[in-house]
Amino acid sequence: NKNITDPQTLYYAAVAAIGANHHSNAVALMELAKLKNPSYYEARFALGLLWQEANNLRAAAIQYAKIPDSFESKYFDFNIKQIVNRRP
């Protein structure tokens, strides 16, 4: 109703859509946030994660490639545990 279309509001709307299990809506909102501000790397990163979750690795890689190496997300933090394959 308020016609608020700044990138951060679109990003938060996308996060709400993820919480409501409406991932296609989340992708559309992240795309809009990215278009409004191409250097809003949080949206690009989240969009990459959404595409990766949908098994669209090419689309995810495109988003990840446009994020600088120095970027650290304020919202997403992962600890990846390496699994050692132990064979008897």
C-alpha angles and dihedrals in degrees: 000000000000095000092225107169106163113133096248093052090049089049092052090047088053091051089052089050090053089052089051090050093246098131096163089057089048091053091050092049093047089050089053092048090050092049092050091051116012091190094056091112096180088066092046091049094048090046089053090051091050092050090047091051088052088052092245094134095167092058090044092051091051090056094044091050091059094055117090117243090240092061117119118184118234091207109032123061124166132190108197115203115207113228114214114214104227115191120189 
